[in-house]
Amino acid sequence: MLTVTTVEELRAMAGQELGVSDFRQVTQEEVDEFAEITGDRQWIHTDPERARETPFGGTIVHGYFTLALAPVMVAEVLPLDGFAMAVNYGLDKLRFPAPLPVGERVRLRVRLDELQDIPGGASLAVTLTFEPESSAKPVCVANVLYRVFEGSR
């Protein structure tokens, strides 16, 4: 795991892969809780019996649930606690190239594509690639923007 506390340290890593998180299993219980919270109760996510009859062979994880794993998984690869503040700034592009079966394990590959100076810190363009354990095809690829600010915490 990297330890980064300054914009200059980040700048030196621009254009590089920063690392890969541990695998994390996504359970049906978590998917059901996500469905309740978001109101997205589509049966392909929440009805294992019905979903067994689909080409997926079972329930699949919501794409946005997969994306919602980013904060905890990014922190494994690139903890930004040394900064006064780090915030999500948005997404430039988001794709779900393949389904993630419920019960599957997934990990996150993090690449720092670009760093731009902003007042008090930097804007980071990062590619997040969520990789299932059982396939080479990613289940989510997100080009995200974070902003980090230096100063007292």
N, C-alpha and C positions, 0 to 999 in steps of 0.2 A: 504494500500500500504506500502511495506517495504521501509526503507531507509537504504541503505548499502553504506559505504564509505571505507571499508578496506577489504583486503583479509581475515583477521582473522574473520570478521563478516560473510563473505561468507562460510568460512570453517566450522563454527558452524552450517550452514544450509545444508551441504552436506547430501544427502540421503533423503531430505524432499521435500514435495510439498510446493512451495512458494506462490501459490495463483492462482486466476482466474481473468481474465480481465472482463470488461464489455462486453455485447453483442454489435456487430456491424453488421448492415445490409449491404449486398452487392447488389448493384443495377445493372440493365442491362447496364446503361450508363457507369459505372465503368468497367464492363466486356468488353464492346465494345471498350473502350479506351485502356484497356490492350491488346486486340486483335490487335489493330492498332499498338501499340508500339512494340509488340513482333512479329508481323506477323503471329500469330496463330489465323487465322480467321475461324477455324473449325466451321461448322454450328451448332453443338450441343451447342456451347457457344453463338453464335451471331444471330441465326435465330429462334425467339420465335415461329413463326407459324409452321415451319417444326419440331421443337423440341417437340411441343405439341403431335405429333404423335408417339413419342418414349416411351419406358417404364418409362422414367424420367418424362414425362408429361410437360416438358418445358426445357428451357435452364439451363445449369449447369455451375458453375464457373470453370475456369481453375484451375487445381491443383496448378500450380506455382503462380497463383494470390493469392490463399489462403495462400501459404507459404510466399508470399511477404508482407502479413499483419503482419508477426512476429515482425518486429522492433517496430511498433507503439503499438502493443498489449503487447509485452514483457515489454516495458517501463511503461505500466500501473501497472504491477505486480512487476517488479524489475528494477527501474530506476538506472542506473549505472553512473549518472552524477558526483558522488563524486570521480570517478577515473580520472586519467589524460587522459586515452583513453580506449575505449572498442571497439573491432573489431570482426567481424565474422571470424572464422577460417575454417569453413567447415561443412560438413554433414557426419555423419557416416551411417545413414540409413534414408530413406524417403519413406513413404507409403501413399497412398490415399485410405483408406478402403471403403469409400462410397462417392457418389457424393454430392456436395453442390448445391442445387437448387438456381438459381438466385432469389433474393428477400428475401432469408432466412437470419436469424441472426445467427452469429457465435461468439463464445468466445474462449479464449485461456487459457488452464491450463498449468502451468509451474512447472516443477520439476527439482531441482538441483541434478543430479545423483552423480556427482563426481567433485572434485576439485584437480588439480595438480599444484604444484608450478612450475613456470618458471622464468627465470631471470627478475626481475622488476615487477612481478605480478603473475597471475594465469591463468591456462586454465580450463574453466568450461565445463563440459559435462552436457547438459541440454536436457530434453525431453519436447517437445512442442506438446500438444494435442489440436487440433482444434475441438471444439464440436458444432454441430448445435443445435439450440434451440428446434427443433421438433423431435430429435432422440437421442438415447443413443449411437449410433454408431459414432465414430469420422470420420471426413472427411479428416483429415491429421494428421499424427503422424511423427514427425521429431526428430531425435537424432542429435542435433547440438552442435558445439563447438564454444565457444566464448573465447576470451582472454581479460583480463583486466590488466591494468598497473597502478601501484600506482605512485605518484609523483606529481609535480606541473601541474596544468591544463592549 
